[in-house]
């Protein structure tokens, strides 16, 4: 976070820089820039031949960095050759293999907008040029899916299939606005329904590149997205939420053609929760393990402790993890650690495996499904 809306003066300077750059890159003066000319321009900009162009190198040559800042890149202070060529592909909106300044300037900037809702949490919206799109929900227990744009409601979820529900929802939005819980600027007097926040009401902005998508194309995409995600879910313990954060990530990915996977508030919360639980489990396992006499500790206890400790390590990096323990014939216990990614849902508990030295002790384990990944660890059995 940290970007502010571009002023009219900045926009004019951006146009000047873009026109000058395209004239400079157009080596054969045919008024368009080919992929080859674009690649040659990178070599000319990379004065120290380190395969990246820094913001400083760009500024020293051109005196401003508006076009540089508009290019999508992993590190704000520099752009790699791969990212430079990706910028050419992004700008070539008609896919004819050449670009010009008018084609580049036709692209509208895409921003991720943030507005604080307290407790270190943020509501997200997506800006395209000066217009924003967001999901509207009244509280974390709400299930009504409603997407709004600058002129009003764009699409509603399945709740509007019930007669009168849409009217009830709009009436509640009216009361929320009159009560000051939502800014007056988020109410469309013409349509008598809520609309998205204008740019000046977003507390912070993050640049996400640009797009050539039209307003009609954007609204069509939003209607399709809502049709595929008809129920709003603010938070889910296992990553199954469908809210303003997931909407923003998906919309920005479609607008820019580049995967946008900014960490959401829920993902951070789950990392802290499951990480803390896993660490406690690991400490408990180590305590139980150390409390046993190593000369008499059974293989089953050691394997169980190892399994819990391994889960603790995995869970710090993953949202959730469980372990399944089985003992092959060679008495070496194999532990499968399966992790659930942010879109997994918990399945059924299953199967208890019996392990232990000489087959005397048993360890209760379980697995959950479905899974996204697994890691295999080989733990030697007690001798």
Buried (B, 14 or more C-beta within 10 A) or exposed (E): EEBEBBEEEEBEBBBEBBBBBBEBBBEEEEEBBBBEBBBBBBEEBBEEEEEBBBBEBBEEEBEBEBBBBBBBBEEEEBBBBEBBBBBBBBBBBEEEEBBBBEBBBEBBBBBBBBBEEEEEEBBBBBBBBBBBBBBBBBEEEBBBBBBBBBBBBBBBBBBBEEEEBBEEBBEEBBEBBEEEEBEEEBBBEEEEBBBBBBBEBBEBBBBBBBBBBEBEEBBBBBBEBBEEBBEBBBBBBBBBBBBBBBBBBBBBBBBBEBEBEEEBBBBEBBBEBBBEBBBEBBEBBBEBBEEEEEEEBBBBBBBBBBBBBBBBBBBBEBBBBBBBBBBEEEBEBBBBBBBBBBBBEBEEEEEEBBBBBEEEBBBEBEBBBEBEEEBEBEBEBBE
